[in-house]
Amino acid sequence: MPLTGIALIIIAVALCILVLILIPTLLTIRQSAASVGKLAEMVQGELKPVLQELTDLLVELKTVGGGMAEHTDDVRRFMSALGETGTNLNTINRSVGVVTGVLNTTSVWATGARVAGKYLFERYQKKRGGM
């Protein structure tokens, strides 16, 4: 067996091992992405009614006008809580974006590895059949 044949076998085995090692990692990433997606849906589902209530409260606060000066501390706390809610939603959105990017990158690498393995295997088969 020529040296290139042995090298191709070693490369094919290494790629197979790499793919076998990546499979659990990919499954874990997929589960993590699903969990993050469920968390985002849950947070969004729970925040919509809260945001609606906050909007209604803002409308009521605008109509009250005259008593606003007495309750400025309450309004400040409310606005602070509203700002924190927006910050938390932004953090969740960034996390979902990162997980999506990782999944897309991983998928591309897996596809490339699969194509390379198939190509090497076919070349090996051609060379082996030719001998």
C-alpha positions as CSV (number, residue, x, y, z in Angstrom):
1,M,0.0,0.0,0.0
2,P,1.5,3.3,-1.0
3,L,2.2,6.1,1.5
4,T,-0.6,8.3,0.1
5,G,-3.1,5.5,0.7
6,I,-2.1,5.1,4.3
7,A,-2.2,8.9,4.7
8,L,-5.8,9.0,3.2
9,I,-6.9,6.2,5.6
10,I,-5.4,8.1,8.6
11,I,-7.1,11.4,7.4
12,A,-10.5,9.6,6.9
13,V,-10.2,7.9,10.4
14,A,-9.3,11.3,12.0
15,L,-12.3,13.0,10.3
16,C,-14.6,10.2,11.4
17,I,-13.3,10.6,15.0
18,L,-13.7,14.3,14.8
19,V,-17.3,14.0,13.6
20,L,-18.1,11.5,16.3
21,I,-16.7,13.8,18.9
22,L,-18.6,16.8,17.5
23,I,-21.9,15.1,17.5
24,P,-22.5,15.2,21.3
25,T,-21.3,18.8,21.3
26,L,-23.7,19.7,18.5
27,L,-26.5,18.0,20.3
28,T,-25.7,19.9,23.5
29,I,-25.6,23.2,21.6
30,R,-28.9,22.4,20.0
31,Q,-30.5,21.7,23.4
32,S,-29.0,24.9,24.7
33,A,-30.4,26.9,21.8
34,A,-33.8,25.2,22.3
35,S,-33.7,26.1,26.1
36,V,-32.7,29.7,25.3
37,G,-35.5,29.9,22.8
38,K,-38.1,28.5,25.3
39,L,-36.8,31.0,27.9
40,A,-37.1,33.9,25.5
41,E,-40.7,32.8,24.6
42,M,-41.5,32.4,28.3
43,V,-40.1,35.8,29.1
44,Q,-41.8,37.4,26.1
45,G,-45.1,35.8,27.0
46,E,-44.9,37.0,30.6
47,L,-43.6,40.5,29.8
48,K,-46.3,41.3,27.2
49,P,-49.0,41.6,29.9
50,V,-46.7,43.4,32.2
51,L,-45.7,45.9,29.4
52,Q,-49.4,46.4,28.6
53,E,-50.1,47.1,32.3
54,L,-47.1,49.5,32.3
55,T,-48.5,51.3,29.2
56,D,-51.9,51.6,30.8
57,L,-50.2,53.0,34.0
58,L,-48.3,55.5,31.9
59,V,-51.6,56.7,30.3
60,E,-53.1,57.1,33.8
61,L,-50.0,58.9,35.0
62,K,-50.3,61.4,32.2
63,T,-53.9,62.2,33.0
64,V,-53.1,62.7,36.7
65,G,-50.8,65.7,35.9
66,G,-51.5,67.8,39.1
67,G,-50.5,65.2,41.7
68,M,-47.3,64.3,39.8
69,A,-45.1,66.7,41.9
70,E,-46.1,64.8,45.1
71,H,-45.2,61.4,43.7
72,T,-41.9,62.0,41.9
73,D,-40.1,59.3,43.9
74,D,-42.7,56.7,42.8
75,V,-42.3,57.8,39.2
76,R,-38.5,57.6,39.4
77,R,-38.7,54.0,40.8
78,F,-41.2,53.0,38.1
79,M,-39.0,54.4,35.3
80,S,-35.9,52.7,36.8
81,A,-37.8,49.4,36.8
82,L,-38.9,50.0,33.2
83,G,-35.3,50.7,32.2
84,E,-34.0,47.5,33.9
85,T,-36.7,45.5,32.1
86,G,-35.5,46.9,28.7
87,T,-31.9,46.1,29.6
88,N,-32.8,42.5,30.6
89,L,-34.7,42.1,27.3
90,N,-31.6,43.4,25.4
91,T,-29.4,40.9,27.2
92,I,-31.7,38.0,26.3
93,N,-31.8,39.1,22.7
94,R,-28.0,39.2,22.5
95,S,-27.7,35.7,24.1
96,V,-30.2,34.3,21.6
97,G,-28.2,36.0,18.7
98,V,-24.9,34.5,20.0
99,V,-26.4,31.0,20.3
100,T,-27.9,31.3,16.8
101,G,-24.5,32.4,15.4
102,V,-22.8,29.4,17.1
103,L,-25.3,27.0,15.7
104,N,-24.9,28.4,12.2
105,T,-21.1,28.2,12.4
106,T,-21.2,24.7,13.8
107,S,-23.5,23.6,11.0
108,V,-21.2,25.0,8.4
109,W,-18.2,23.2,9.9
110,A,-20.1,19.9,10.1
111,T,-21.2,20.1,6.5
112,G,-17.6,20.9,5.4
113,A,-16.2,18.0,7.4
114,R,-18.9,15.7,5.9
115,V,-18.1,16.8,2.3
116,A,-14.3,16.5,2.9
117,G,-14.7,13.0,4.4
118,K,-16.9,12.0,1.5
119,Y,-14.4,13.4,-1.0
120,L,-11.5,11.7,0.6
121,F,-13.4,8.4,0.8
122,E,-14.3,8.6,-2.9
123,R,-10.7,9.3,-3.8
124,Y,-9.6,6.4,-1.7
125,Q,-12.1,4.1,-3.3
126,K,-11.0,5.2,-6.8
127,K,-7.4,4.7,-6.0
128,R,-8.1,1.4,-4.4
129,G,-10.3,0.2,-7.3
130,G,-7.6,1.3,-9.7
131,M,-4.9,-0.8,-8.1
